[in-house]
Amino acid sequence: MSEHHVLARLQLSGEKFEIIVNPDSALNYKLGRINDIDKVLIAYEVYTDVRKGLKASSEKLMKYFKTTDVRKIADIIIKQGELQVTAEQRRKLIEEKKKQIIAFITKNCIDPRTNLPIPALRVEQAMEQVKVSIDPFKEAEGQALKVIDALKSILPLKIERVRLEVKVKPEYAPKMYNFIKSYGYLEREEWLSDGSWMANVDLPAGLQTDFLDKLNKLTKSTAQVRILK
């Protein structure tokens, strides 16, 4: 692909689907900055292998996407799949994500020796020292938790935390493990007589609002939450 054309790719049950897209427009679409798919697509075709020129059959598209509408399929591929990015795009994305991670750490962590916030420059220097890897497409908050763990080996820091008791209906319980793991720690869990799932969760105080927002979306606002001392 040239710098003007890149691929977006999605694998479903071992089957590969590819589309040819404009790199800048596709990235903005994936990040939610634009919503016009026609500005993204270079070719209105879905391929199983662009390099070999192999197009996906209508039967295969119906089987995996339940439609043959290229625009609808492209939306799924870009949002759920892997998007090739140029070297300059990746550099900018990583730098932007790095700033967000540093901002999270300086806001939520303190030096336990002084009880004062840790300067952003000191955090950045420590990240470079431990060679932190940053994913340009993953949320900054979740990555910040891993960065904090890595920095503890060379930088004294303490993160303010909150403990919550969460109760969800049984149909939402399977989603909870990975969800909670991305925010904090599952201290204990219990299945109740009515089939509900209850757990105590320990997470950074700065993530509480975002955690509750996503919890409500996952459970259709049926989750019950209580702050624990």
PyMOL CGO cylinders between C-alpha atoms (Angstrom):
from pymol import cmd
from pymol.cgo import CYLINDER

trace = [
    CYLINDER, 0.00, 0.00, 0.00, 1.15, 3.57, -0.66, 0.3, 1, 1, 1, 1, 1, 1,
    CYLINDER, 1.15, 3.57, -0.66, 1.06, 6.33, 1.93, 0.3, 1, 1, 1, 1, 1, 1,
    CYLINDER, 1.06, 6.33, 1.93, -2.30, 7.34, 0.42, 0.3, 1, 1, 1, 1, 1, 1,
    CYLINDER, -2.30, 7.34, 0.42, -3.87, 3.86, 0.71, 0.3, 1, 1, 1, 1, 1, 1,
    CYLINDER, -3.87, 3.86, 0.71, -3.79, 1.50, 3.66, 0.3, 1, 1, 1, 1, 1, 1,
    CYLINDER, -3.79, 1.50, 3.66, -5.70, -1.60, 4.72, 0.3, 1, 1, 1, 1, 1, 1,
    CYLINDER, -5.70, -1.60, 4.72, -8.25, -2.18, 7.43, 0.3, 1, 1, 1, 1, 1, 1,
    CYLINDER, -8.25, -2.18, 7.43, -8.48, -5.86, 8.34, 0.3, 1, 1, 1, 1, 1, 1,
    CYLINDER, -8.48, -5.86, 8.34, -10.77, -8.03, 10.45, 0.3, 1, 1, 1, 1, 1, 1,
    CYLINDER, -10.77, -8.03, 10.45, -10.59, -11.75, 11.18, 0.3, 1, 1, 1, 1, 1, 1,
    CYLINDER, -10.59, -11.75, 11.18, -13.79, -13.62, 12.04, 0.3, 1, 1, 1, 1, 1, 1,
    CYLINDER, -13.79, -13.62, 12.04, -13.64, -17.32, 12.90, 0.3, 1, 1, 1, 1, 1, 1,
    CYLINDER, -13.64, -17.32, 12.90, -10.39, -17.66, 10.97, 0.3, 1, 1, 1, 1, 1, 1,
    CYLINDER, -10.39, -17.66, 10.97, -11.68, -15.82, 7.89, 0.3, 1, 1, 1, 1, 1, 1,
    CYLINDER, -11.68, -15.82, 7.89, -9.90, -12.59, 6.87, 0.3, 1, 1, 1, 1, 1, 1,
    CYLINDER, -9.90, -12.59, 6.87, -11.66, -9.56, 5.43, 0.3, 1, 1, 1, 1, 1, 1,
    CYLINDER, -11.66, -9.56, 5.43, -9.85, -6.49, 4.10, 0.3, 1, 1, 1, 1, 1, 1,
    CYLINDER, -9.85, -6.49, 4.10, -10.80, -3.10, 2.67, 0.3, 1, 1, 1, 1, 1, 1,
    CYLINDER, -10.80, -3.10, 2.67, -8.70, -0.32, 1.11, 0.3, 1, 1, 1, 1, 1, 1,
    CYLINDER, -8.70, -0.32, 1.11, -9.03, 3.00, 2.91, 0.3, 1, 1, 1, 1, 1, 1,
    CYLINDER, -9.03, 3.00, 2.91, -7.62, 6.49, 3.14, 0.3, 1, 1, 1, 1, 1, 1,
    CYLINDER, -7.62, 6.49, 3.14, -5.19, 6.47, 6.09, 0.3, 1, 1, 1, 1, 1, 1,
    CYLINDER, -5.19, 6.47, 6.09, -6.13, 9.84, 7.63, 0.3, 1, 1, 1, 1, 1, 1,
    CYLINDER, -6.13, 9.84, 7.63, -9.87, 9.51, 7.14, 0.3, 1, 1, 1, 1, 1, 1,
    CYLINDER, -9.87, 9.51, 7.14, -9.90, 5.90, 8.35, 0.3, 1, 1, 1, 1, 1, 1,
    CYLINDER, -9.90, 5.90, 8.35, -8.01, 6.82, 11.51, 0.3, 1, 1, 1, 1, 1, 1,
    CYLINDER, -8.01, 6.82, 11.51, -10.37, 9.71, 12.23, 0.3, 1, 1, 1, 1, 1, 1,
    CYLINDER, -10.37, 9.71, 12.23, -13.32, 7.37, 11.63, 0.3, 1, 1, 1, 1, 1, 1,
    CYLINDER, -13.32, 7.37, 11.63, -11.94, 4.75, 14.01, 0.3, 1, 1, 1, 1, 1, 1,
    CYLINDER, -11.94, 4.75, 14.01, -11.37, 7.42, 16.66, 0.3, 1, 1, 1, 1, 1, 1,
    CYLINDER, -11.37, 7.42, 16.66, -14.92, 8.75, 16.23, 0.3, 1, 1, 1, 1, 1, 1,
    CYLINDER, -14.92, 8.75, 16.23, -13.85, 12.11, 14.84, 0.3, 1, 1, 1, 1, 1, 1,
    CYLINDER, -13.85, 12.11, 14.84, -15.81, 11.68, 11.59, 0.3, 1, 1, 1, 1, 1, 1,
    CYLINDER, -15.81, 11.68, 11.59, -18.78, 9.47, 10.68, 0.3, 1, 1, 1, 1, 1, 1,
    CYLINDER, -18.78, 9.47, 10.68, -18.90, 9.61, 6.87, 0.3, 1, 1, 1, 1, 1, 1,
    CYLINDER, -18.90, 9.61, 6.87, -17.71, 6.22, 5.61, 0.3, 1, 1, 1, 1, 1, 1,
    CYLINDER, -17.71, 6.22, 5.61, -17.63, 7.50, 2.03, 0.3, 1, 1, 1, 1, 1, 1,
    CYLINDER, -17.63, 7.50, 2.03, -14.69, 9.73, 2.97, 0.3, 1, 1, 1, 1, 1, 1,
    CYLINDER, -14.69, 9.73, 2.97, -12.86, 6.64, 4.16, 0.3, 1, 1, 1, 1, 1, 1,
    CYLINDER, -12.86, 6.64, 4.16, -13.26, 4.06, 1.42, 0.3, 1, 1, 1, 1, 1, 1,
    CYLINDER, -13.26, 4.06, 1.42, -10.88, 4.04, -1.54, 0.3, 1, 1, 1, 1, 1, 1,
    CYLINDER, -10.88, 4.04, -1.54, -12.57, 1.05, -3.17, 0.3, 1, 1, 1, 1, 1, 1,
    CYLINDER, -12.57, 1.05, -3.17, -16.10, -0.18, -2.55, 0.3, 1, 1, 1, 1, 1, 1,
    CYLINDER, -16.10, -0.18, -2.55, -15.00, -3.80, -2.36, 0.3, 1, 1, 1, 1, 1, 1,
    CYLINDER, -15.00, -3.80, -2.36, -14.41, -6.27, 0.46, 0.3, 1, 1, 1, 1, 1, 1,
    CYLINDER, -14.41, -6.27, 0.46, -11.46, -8.61, -0.08, 0.3, 1, 1, 1, 1, 1, 1,
    CYLINDER, -11.46, -8.61, -0.08, -10.23, -11.80, 1.51, 0.3, 1, 1, 1, 1, 1, 1,
    CYLINDER, -10.23, -11.80, 1.51, -6.74, -10.86, 0.27, 0.3, 1, 1, 1, 1, 1, 1,
    CYLINDER, -6.74, -10.86, 0.27, -6.11, -7.45, -1.28, 0.3, 1, 1, 1, 1, 1, 1,
    CYLINDER, -6.11, -7.45, -1.28, -2.55, -8.32, -2.35, 0.3, 1, 1, 1, 1, 1, 1,
    CYLINDER, -2.55, -8.32, -2.35, -3.80, -11.26, -4.41, 0.3, 1, 1, 1, 1, 1, 1,
    CYLINDER, -3.80, -11.26, -4.41, -6.88, -9.35, -5.58, 0.3, 1, 1, 1, 1, 1, 1,
    CYLINDER, -6.88, -9.35, -5.58, -9.26, -11.91, -4.04, 0.3, 1, 1, 1, 1, 1, 1,
    CYLINDER, -9.26, -11.91, -4.04, -12.72, -10.51, -3.34, 0.3, 1, 1, 1, 1, 1, 1,
    CYLINDER, -12.72, -10.51, -3.34, -15.05, -11.88, -0.69, 0.3, 1, 1, 1, 1, 1, 1,
    CYLINDER, -15.05, -11.88, -0.69, -18.12, -13.60, -2.13, 0.3, 1, 1, 1, 1, 1, 1,
    CYLINDER, -18.12, -13.60, -2.13, -21.63, -12.39, -1.37, 0.3, 1, 1, 1, 1, 1, 1,
    CYLINDER, -21.63, -12.39, -1.37, -22.30, -15.70, 0.37, 0.3, 1, 1, 1, 1, 1, 1,
    CYLINDER, -22.30, -15.70, 0.37, -19.32, -15.24, 2.67, 0.3, 1, 1, 1, 1, 1, 1,
    CYLINDER, -19.32, -15.24, 2.67, -20.29, -11.64, 3.46, 0.3, 1, 1, 1, 1, 1, 1,
    CYLINDER, -20.29, -11.64, 3.46, -23.83, -12.72, 4.34, 0.3, 1, 1, 1, 1, 1, 1,
    CYLINDER, -23.83, -12.72, 4.34, -22.51, -15.50, 6.53, 0.3, 1, 1, 1, 1, 1, 1,
    CYLINDER, -22.51, -15.50, 6.53, -20.18, -13.31, 8.59, 0.3, 1, 1, 1, 1, 1, 1,
    CYLINDER, -20.18, -13.31, 8.59, -21.74, -9.82, 8.40, 0.3, 1, 1, 1, 1, 1, 1,
    CYLINDER, -21.74, -9.82, 8.40, -25.43, -10.58, 7.63, 0.3, 1, 1, 1, 1, 1, 1,
    CYLINDER, -25.43, -10.58, 7.63, -25.26, -8.02, 4.81, 0.3, 1, 1, 1, 1, 1, 1,
    CYLINDER, -25.26, -8.02, 4.81, -23.52, -7.34, 1.50, 0.3, 1, 1, 1, 1, 1, 1,
    CYLINDER, -23.52, -7.34, 1.50, -23.63, -3.56, 1.99, 0.3, 1, 1, 1, 1, 1, 1,
    CYLINDER, -23.63, -3.56, 1.99, -19.98, -2.51, 1.71, 0.3, 1, 1, 1, 1, 1, 1,
    CYLINDER, -19.98, -2.51, 1.71, -20.52, 0.64, 3.78, 0.3, 1, 1, 1, 1, 1, 1,
    CYLINDER, -20.52, 0.64, 3.78, -21.98, -1.31, 6.71, 0.3, 1, 1, 1, 1, 1, 1,
    CYLINDER, -21.98, -1.31, 6.71, -19.26, -3.95, 6.47, 0.3, 1, 1, 1, 1, 1, 1,
    CYLINDER, -19.26, -3.95, 6.47, -16.53, -1.30, 6.28, 0.3, 1, 1, 1, 1, 1, 1,
    CYLINDER, -16.53, -1.30, 6.28, -17.90, 0.30, 9.44, 0.3, 1, 1, 1, 1, 1, 1,
    CYLINDER, -17.90, 0.30, 9.44, -17.55, -3.01, 11.29, 0.3, 1, 1, 1, 1, 1, 1,
    CYLINDER, -17.55, -3.01, 11.29, -14.09, -3.76, 9.91, 0.3, 1, 1, 1, 1, 1, 1,
    CYLINDER, -14.09, -3.76, 9.91, -12.67, -0.34, 10.81, 0.3, 1, 1, 1, 1, 1, 1,
    CYLINDER, -12.67, -0.34, 10.81, -14.19, -0.14, 14.28, 0.3, 1, 1, 1, 1, 1, 1,
    CYLINDER, -14.19, -0.14, 14.28, -13.58, -3.74, 15.34, 0.3, 1, 1, 1, 1, 1, 1,
    CYLINDER, -13.58, -3.74, 15.34, -10.55, -4.70, 13.30, 0.3, 1, 1, 1, 1, 1, 1,
    CYLINDER, -10.55, -4.70, 13.30, -6.94, -3.70, 12.76, 0.3, 1, 1, 1, 1, 1, 1,
    CYLINDER, -6.94, -3.70, 12.76, -6.14, -0.51, 10.90, 0.3, 1, 1, 1, 1, 1, 1,
    CYLINDER, -6.14, -0.51, 10.90, -2.77, 0.01, 9.29, 0.3, 1, 1, 1, 1, 1, 1,
    CYLINDER, -2.77, 0.01, 9.29, -1.33, 3.40, 10.22, 0.3, 1, 1, 1, 1, 1, 1,
    CYLINDER, -1.33, 3.40, 10.22, 1.56, 5.35, 8.77, 0.3, 1, 1, 1, 1, 1, 1,
    CYLINDER, 1.56, 5.35, 8.77, 4.73, 5.84, 10.80, 0.3, 1, 1, 1, 1, 1, 1,
    CYLINDER, 4.73, 5.84, 10.80, 3.86, 9.50, 11.36, 0.3, 1, 1, 1, 1, 1, 1,
    CYLINDER, 3.86, 9.50, 11.36, 0.31, 8.66, 12.47, 0.3, 1, 1, 1, 1, 1, 1,
    CYLINDER, 0.31, 8.66, 12.47, 1.62, 6.08, 14.95, 0.3, 1, 1, 1, 1, 1, 1,
    CYLINDER, 1.62, 6.08, 14.95, 4.17, 8.53, 16.34, 0.3, 1, 1, 1, 1, 1, 1,
    CYLINDER, 4.17, 8.53, 16.34, 1.50, 11.21, 16.91, 0.3, 1, 1, 1, 1, 1, 1,
    CYLINDER, 1.50, 11.21, 16.91, -0.97, 8.75, 18.43, 0.3, 1, 1, 1, 1, 1, 1,
    CYLINDER, -0.97, 8.75, 18.43, 1.60, 7.35, 20.84, 0.3, 1, 1, 1, 1, 1, 1,
    CYLINDER, 1.60, 7.35, 20.84, 2.71, 10.83, 21.88, 0.3, 1, 1, 1, 1, 1, 1,
    CYLINDER, 2.71, 10.83, 21.88, -0.90, 11.88, 22.49, 0.3, 1, 1, 1, 1, 1, 1,
    CYLINDER, -0.90, 11.88, 22.49, -1.62, 8.71, 24.49, 0.3, 1, 1, 1, 1, 1, 1,
    CYLINDER, -1.62, 8.71, 24.49, 1.59, 9.19, 26.46, 0.3, 1, 1, 1, 1, 1, 1,
    CYLINDER, 1.59, 9.19, 26.46, 0.49, 12.67, 27.53, 0.3, 1, 1, 1, 1, 1, 1,
    CYLINDER, 0.49, 12.67, 27.53, -2.88, 11.29, 28.64, 0.3, 1, 1, 1, 1, 1, 1,
    CYLINDER, -2.88, 11.29, 28.64, -1.19, 8.57, 30.70, 0.3, 1, 1, 1, 1, 1, 1,
    CYLINDER, -1.19, 8.57, 30.70, 1.16, 11.06, 32.34, 0.3, 1, 1, 1, 1, 1, 1,
    CYLINDER, 1.16, 11.06, 32.34, -1.79, 13.36, 33.13, 0.3, 1, 1, 1, 1, 1, 1,
    CYLINDER, -1.79, 13.36, 33.13, -3.63, 10.47, 34.76, 0.3, 1, 1, 1, 1, 1, 1,
    CYLINDER, -3.63, 10.47, 34.76, -0.63, 9.55, 36.91, 0.3, 1, 1, 1, 1, 1, 1,
    CYLINDER, -0.63, 9.55, 36.91, 0.07, 13.11, 38.06, 0.3, 1, 1, 1, 1, 1, 1,
    CYLINDER, 0.07, 13.11, 38.06, -3.61, 13.54, 38.92, 0.3, 1, 1, 1, 1, 1, 1,
    CYLINDER, -3.61, 13.54, 38.92, -4.10, 10.26, 40.79, 0.3, 1, 1, 1, 1, 1, 1,
    CYLINDER, -4.10, 10.26, 40.79, -0.71, 9.48, 42.34, 0.3, 1, 1, 1, 1, 1, 1,
    CYLINDER, -0.71, 9.48, 42.34, 1.34, 11.08, 45.09, 0.3, 1, 1, 1, 1, 1, 1,
    CYLINDER, 1.34, 11.08, 45.09, 4.84, 10.63, 46.47, 0.3, 1, 1, 1, 1, 1, 1,
    CYLINDER, 4.84, 10.63, 46.47, 4.20, 8.77, 49.77, 0.3, 1, 1, 1, 1, 1, 1,
    CYLINDER, 4.20, 8.77, 49.77, 7.28, 10.42, 51.33, 0.3, 1, 1, 1, 1, 1, 1,
    CYLINDER, 7.28, 10.42, 51.33, 5.95, 13.95, 50.84, 0.3, 1, 1, 1, 1, 1, 1,
    CYLINDER, 5.95, 13.95, 50.84, 2.25, 13.36, 50.08, 0.3, 1, 1, 1, 1, 1, 1,
    CYLINDER, 2.25, 13.36, 50.08, 2.69, 15.69, 47.11, 0.3, 1, 1, 1, 1, 1, 1,
    CYLINDER, 2.69, 15.69, 47.11, 1.85, 15.08, 43.43, 0.3, 1, 1, 1, 1, 1, 1,
    CYLINDER, 1.85, 15.08, 43.43, 4.66, 13.77, 41.26, 0.3, 1, 1, 1, 1, 1, 1,
    CYLINDER, 4.66, 13.77, 41.26, 5.79, 16.25, 38.55, 0.3, 1, 1, 1, 1, 1, 1,
    CYLINDER, 5.79, 16.25, 38.55, 4.90, 15.30, 34.98, 0.3, 1, 1, 1, 1, 1, 1,
    CYLINDER, 4.90, 15.30, 34.98, 8.53, 15.58, 33.86, 0.3, 1, 1, 1, 1, 1, 1,
    CYLINDER, 8.53, 15.58, 33.86, 9.62, 13.10, 36.53, 0.3, 1, 1, 1, 1, 1, 1,
    CYLINDER, 9.62, 13.10, 36.53, 6.91, 10.66, 35.43, 0.3, 1, 1, 1, 1, 1, 1,
    CYLINDER, 6.91, 10.66, 35.43, 7.94, 10.99, 31.78, 0.3, 1, 1, 1, 1, 1, 1,
    CYLINDER, 7.94, 10.99, 31.78, 11.61, 10.42, 32.63, 0.3, 1, 1, 1, 1, 1, 1,
    CYLINDER, 11.61, 10.42, 32.63, 10.72, 7.32, 34.65, 0.3, 1, 1, 1, 1, 1, 1,
    CYLINDER, 10.72, 7.32, 34.65, 8.59, 5.96, 31.77, 0.3, 1, 1, 1, 1, 1, 1,
    CYLINDER, 8.59, 5.96, 31.77, 11.57, 6.34, 29.44, 0.3, 1, 1, 1, 1, 1, 1,
    CYLINDER, 11.57, 6.34, 29.44, 13.84, 4.67, 31.97, 0.3, 1, 1, 1, 1, 1, 1,
    CYLINDER, 13.84, 4.67, 31.97, 11.68, 1.54, 32.32, 0.3, 1, 1, 1, 1, 1, 1,
    CYLINDER, 11.68, 1.54, 32.32, 10.95, 1.57, 28.56, 0.3, 1, 1, 1, 1, 1, 1,
    CYLINDER, 10.95, 1.57, 28.56, 7.16, 1.57, 28.84, 0.3, 1, 1, 1, 1, 1, 1,
    CYLINDER, 7.16, 1.57, 28.84, 5.30, 0.30, 25.77, 0.3, 1, 1, 1, 1, 1, 1,
    CYLINDER, 5.30, 0.30, 25.77, 2.23, 2.32, 24.76, 0.3, 1, 1, 1, 1, 1, 1,
    CYLINDER, 2.23, 2.32, 24.76, -0.63, 1.05, 22.61, 0.3, 1, 1, 1, 1, 1, 1,
    CYLINDER, -0.63, 1.05, 22.61, -1.99, 3.97, 20.54, 0.3, 1, 1, 1, 1, 1, 1,
    CYLINDER, -1.99, 3.97, 20.54, -5.51, 2.49, 20.35, 0.3, 1, 1, 1, 1, 1, 1,
    CYLINDER, -5.51, 2.49, 20.35, -6.11, 1.34, 23.93, 0.3, 1, 1, 1, 1, 1, 1,
    CYLINDER, -6.11, 1.34, 23.93, -7.64, 3.62, 26.56, 0.3, 1, 1, 1, 1, 1, 1,
    CYLINDER, -7.64, 3.62, 26.56, -5.14, 5.71, 28.48, 0.3, 1, 1, 1, 1, 1, 1,
    CYLINDER, -5.14, 5.71, 28.48, -6.64, 4.92, 31.89, 0.3, 1, 1, 1, 1, 1, 1,
    CYLINDER, -6.64, 4.92, 31.89, -6.24, 1.17, 31.58, 0.3, 1, 1, 1, 1, 1, 1,
    CYLINDER, -6.24, 1.17, 31.58, -2.68, 1.52, 30.29, 0.3, 1, 1, 1, 1, 1, 1,
    CYLINDER, -2.68, 1.52, 30.29, -1.86, 3.97, 33.08, 0.3, 1, 1, 1, 1, 1, 1,
    CYLINDER, -1.86, 3.97, 33.08, -2.47, 1.26, 35.68, 0.3, 1, 1, 1, 1, 1, 1,
    CYLINDER, -2.47, 1.26, 35.68, 0.14, -0.98, 34.03, 0.3, 1, 1, 1, 1, 1, 1,
    CYLINDER, 0.14, -0.98, 34.03, 2.53, 1.93, 33.73, 0.3, 1, 1, 1, 1, 1, 1,
    CYLINDER, 2.53, 1.93, 33.73, 2.14, 2.70, 37.44, 0.3, 1, 1, 1, 1, 1, 1,
    CYLINDER, 2.14, 2.70, 37.44, 3.03, -0.89, 38.32, 0.3, 1, 1, 1, 1, 1, 1,
    CYLINDER, 3.03, -0.89, 38.32, 6.12, -0.66, 36.10, 0.3, 1, 1, 1, 1, 1, 1,
    CYLINDER, 6.12, -0.66, 36.10, 7.21, 2.68, 37.59, 0.3, 1, 1, 1, 1, 1, 1,
    CYLINDER, 7.21, 2.68, 37.59, 7.02, 1.48, 41.19, 0.3, 1, 1, 1, 1, 1, 1,
    CYLINDER, 7.02, 1.48, 41.19, 10.39, -0.24, 40.77, 0.3, 1, 1, 1, 1, 1, 1,
    CYLINDER, 10.39, -0.24, 40.77, 12.17, 3.12, 40.39, 0.3, 1, 1, 1, 1, 1, 1,
    CYLINDER, 12.17, 3.12, 40.39, 9.69, 5.79, 41.47, 0.3, 1, 1, 1, 1, 1, 1,
    CYLINDER, 9.69, 5.79, 41.47, 8.02, 6.02, 44.89, 0.3, 1, 1, 1, 1, 1, 1,
    CYLINDER, 8.02, 6.02, 44.89, 4.35, 6.59, 44.26, 0.3, 1, 1, 1, 1, 1, 1,
    CYLINDER, 4.35, 6.59, 44.26, 1.03, 5.85, 45.84, 0.3, 1, 1, 1, 1, 1, 1,
    CYLINDER, 1.03, 5.85, 45.84, -2.32, 5.86, 44.09, 0.3, 1, 1, 1, 1, 1, 1,
    CYLINDER, -2.32, 5.86, 44.09, -5.51, 6.91, 45.87, 0.3, 1, 1, 1, 1, 1, 1,
    CYLINDER, -5.51, 6.91, 45.87, -8.01, 4.06, 45.70, 0.3, 1, 1, 1, 1, 1, 1,
    CYLINDER, -8.01, 4.06, 45.70, -11.70, 3.37, 46.31, 0.3, 1, 1, 1, 1, 1, 1,
    CYLINDER, -11.70, 3.37, 46.31, -13.50, 0.11, 47.15, 0.3, 1, 1, 1, 1, 1, 1,
    CYLINDER, -13.50, 0.11, 47.15, -16.91, -0.63, 45.69, 0.3, 1, 1, 1, 1, 1, 1,
    CYLINDER, -16.91, -0.63, 45.69, -19.48, -3.35, 46.21, 0.3, 1, 1, 1, 1, 1, 1,
    CYLINDER, -19.48, -3.35, 46.21, -21.03, -4.25, 42.86, 0.3, 1, 1, 1, 1, 1, 1,
    CYLINDER, -21.03, -4.25, 42.86, -24.15, -6.36, 42.32, 0.3, 1, 1, 1, 1, 1, 1,
    CYLINDER, -24.15, -6.36, 42.32, -25.30, -7.38, 38.84, 0.3, 1, 1, 1, 1, 1, 1,
    CYLINDER, -25.30, -7.38, 38.84, -27.94, -9.63, 37.35, 0.3, 1, 1, 1, 1, 1, 1,
    CYLINDER, -27.94, -9.63, 37.35, -26.76, -13.15, 36.42, 0.3, 1, 1, 1, 1, 1, 1,
    CYLINDER, -26.76, -13.15, 36.42, -26.87, -12.51, 32.67, 0.3, 1, 1, 1, 1, 1, 1,
    CYLINDER, -26.87, -12.51, 32.67, -24.23, -9.78, 33.02, 0.3, 1, 1, 1, 1, 1, 1,
    CYLINDER, -24.23, -9.78, 33.02, -21.88, -11.66, 35.34, 0.3, 1, 1, 1, 1, 1, 1,
    CYLINDER, -21.88, -11.66, 35.34, -19.75, -13.30, 32.57, 0.3, 1, 1, 1, 1, 1, 1,
    CYLINDER, -19.75, -13.30, 32.57, -18.77, -9.84, 31.31, 0.3, 1, 1, 1, 1, 1, 1,
    CYLINDER, -18.77, -9.84, 31.31, -17.60, -8.64, 34.70, 0.3, 1, 1, 1, 1, 1, 1,
    CYLINDER, -17.60, -8.64, 34.70, -14.28, -10.46, 35.11, 0.3, 1, 1, 1, 1, 1, 1,
    CYLINDER, -14.28, -10.46, 35.11, -12.42, -8.88, 32.20, 0.3, 1, 1, 1, 1, 1, 1,
    CYLINDER, -12.42, -8.88, 32.20, -14.18, -5.57, 32.75, 0.3, 1, 1, 1, 1, 1, 1,
    CYLINDER, -14.18, -5.57, 32.75, -13.13, -5.33, 36.39, 0.3, 1, 1, 1, 1, 1, 1,
    CYLINDER, -13.13, -5.33, 36.39, -9.63, -6.56, 35.60, 0.3, 1, 1, 1, 1, 1, 1,
    CYLINDER, -9.63, -6.56, 35.60, -9.17, -3.65, 33.19, 0.3, 1, 1, 1, 1, 1, 1,
    CYLINDER, -9.17, -3.65, 33.19, -9.90, -1.18, 36.01, 0.3, 1, 1, 1, 1, 1, 1,
    CYLINDER, -9.90, -1.18, 36.01, -8.64, -2.70, 39.24, 0.3, 1, 1, 1, 1, 1, 1,
    CYLINDER, -8.64, -2.70, 39.24, -8.82, -5.79, 41.42, 0.3, 1, 1, 1, 1, 1, 1,
    CYLINDER, -8.82, -5.79, 41.42, -11.56, -8.25, 42.24, 0.3, 1, 1, 1, 1, 1, 1,
    CYLINDER, -11.56, -8.25, 42.24, -11.26, -8.71, 46.01, 0.3, 1, 1, 1, 1, 1, 1,
    CYLINDER, -11.26, -8.71, 46.01, -14.10, -11.17, 46.51, 0.3, 1, 1, 1, 1, 1, 1,
    CYLINDER, -14.10, -11.17, 46.51, -17.16, -12.49, 44.70, 0.3, 1, 1, 1, 1, 1, 1,
    CYLINDER, -17.16, -12.49, 44.70, -20.36, -14.25, 45.65, 0.3, 1, 1, 1, 1, 1, 1,
    CYLINDER, -20.36, -14.25, 45.65, -23.33, -15.77, 43.88, 0.3, 1, 1, 1, 1, 1, 1,
    CYLINDER, -23.33, -15.77, 43.88, -26.55, -14.85, 45.69, 0.3, 1, 1, 1, 1, 1, 1,
    CYLINDER, -26.55, -14.85, 45.69, -29.67, -16.98, 46.12, 0.3, 1, 1, 1, 1, 1, 1,
    CYLINDER, -29.67, -16.98, 46.12, -31.55, -15.01, 43.48, 0.3, 1, 1, 1, 1, 1, 1,
    CYLINDER, -31.55, -15.01, 43.48, -28.81, -15.73, 40.92, 0.3, 1, 1, 1, 1, 1, 1,
    CYLINDER, -28.81, -15.73, 40.92, -27.25, -12.28, 41.14, 0.3, 1, 1, 1, 1, 1, 1,
    CYLINDER, -27.25, -12.28, 41.14, -23.47, -11.86, 41.26, 0.3, 1, 1, 1, 1, 1, 1,
    CYLINDER, -23.47, -11.86, 41.26, -21.89, -9.63, 43.90, 0.3, 1, 1, 1, 1, 1, 1,
    CYLINDER, -21.89, -9.63, 43.90, -18.26, -8.57, 44.18, 0.3, 1, 1, 1, 1, 1, 1,
    CYLINDER, -18.26, -8.57, 44.18, -15.98, -6.17, 46.02, 0.3, 1, 1, 1, 1, 1, 1,
    CYLINDER, -15.98, -6.17, 46.02, -13.82, -4.17, 43.64, 0.3, 1, 1, 1, 1, 1, 1,
    CYLINDER, -13.82, -4.17, 43.64, -10.70, -2.15, 44.43, 0.3, 1, 1, 1, 1, 1, 1,
    CYLINDER, -10.70, -2.15, 44.43, -9.78, 0.50, 41.85, 0.3, 1, 1, 1, 1, 1, 1,
    CYLINDER, -9.78, 0.50, 41.85, -8.03, 3.89, 41.53, 0.3, 1, 1, 1, 1, 1, 1,
    CYLINDER, -8.03, 3.89, 41.53, -10.28, 6.70, 42.76, 0.3, 1, 1, 1, 1, 1, 1,
    CYLINDER, -10.28, 6.70, 42.76, -9.69, 8.62, 39.54, 0.3, 1, 1, 1, 1, 1, 1,
    CYLINDER, -9.69, 8.62, 39.54, -11.32, 5.82, 37.53, 0.3, 1, 1, 1, 1, 1, 1,
    CYLINDER, -11.32, 5.82, 37.53, -14.50, 5.62, 39.60, 0.3, 1, 1, 1, 1, 1, 1,
    CYLINDER, -14.50, 5.62, 39.60, -16.65, 7.84, 37.36, 0.3, 1, 1, 1, 1, 1, 1,
    CYLINDER, -16.65, 7.84, 37.36, -15.54, 6.13, 34.16, 0.3, 1, 1, 1, 1, 1, 1,
    CYLINDER, -15.54, 6.13, 34.16, -15.96, 2.70, 35.77, 0.3, 1, 1, 1, 1, 1, 1,
    CYLINDER, -15.96, 2.70, 35.77, -19.52, 3.46, 36.83, 0.3, 1, 1, 1, 1, 1, 1,
    CYLINDER, -19.52, 3.46, 36.83, -20.43, 4.89, 33.42, 0.3, 1, 1, 1, 1, 1, 1,
    CYLINDER, -20.43, 4.89, 33.42, -19.23, 1.77, 31.61, 0.3, 1, 1, 1, 1, 1, 1,
    CYLINDER, -19.23, 1.77, 31.61, -20.77, -0.52, 34.24, 0.3, 1, 1, 1, 1, 1, 1,
    CYLINDER, -20.77, -0.52, 34.24, -24.15, 1.10, 33.63, 0.3, 1, 1, 1, 1, 1, 1,
    CYLINDER, -24.15, 1.10, 33.63, -23.76, 0.62, 29.87, 0.3, 1, 1, 1, 1, 1, 1,
    CYLINDER, -23.76, 0.62, 29.87, -22.77, -3.03, 30.26, 0.3, 1, 1, 1, 1, 1, 1,
    CYLINDER, -22.77, -3.03, 30.26, -25.69, -3.78, 32.59, 0.3, 1, 1, 1, 1, 1, 1,
    CYLINDER, -25.69, -3.78, 32.59, -28.26, -1.43, 31.04, 0.3, 1, 1, 1, 1, 1, 1,
    CYLINDER, -28.26, -1.43, 31.04, -28.23, 0.63, 34.26, 0.3, 1, 1, 1, 1, 1, 1,
    CYLINDER, -28.23, 0.63, 34.26, -29.35, -2.33, 36.40, 0.3, 1, 1, 1, 1, 1, 1,
    CYLINDER, -29.35, -2.33, 36.40, -26.16, -2.69, 38.44, 0.3, 1, 1, 1, 1, 1, 1,
    CYLINDER, -26.16, -2.69, 38.44, -26.25, -1.78, 42.14, 0.3, 1, 1, 1, 1, 1, 1,
    CYLINDER, -26.25, -1.78, 42.14, -23.14, -0.13, 43.59, 0.3, 1, 1, 1, 1, 1, 1,
    CYLINDER, -23.14, -0.13, 43.59, -22.18, 0.78, 47.16, 0.3, 1, 1, 1, 1, 1, 1,
    CYLINDER, -22.18, 0.78, 47.16, -18.99, 2.52, 48.31, 0.3, 1, 1, 1, 1, 1, 1,
    CYLINDER, -18.99, 2.52, 48.31, -17.14, 0.51, 50.95, 0.3, 1, 1, 1, 1, 1, 1,
    CYLINDER, -17.14, 0.51, 50.95, -15.02, 2.00, 53.71, 0.3, 1, 1, 1, 1, 1, 1,
]
cmd.load_cgo(trace, "trace")
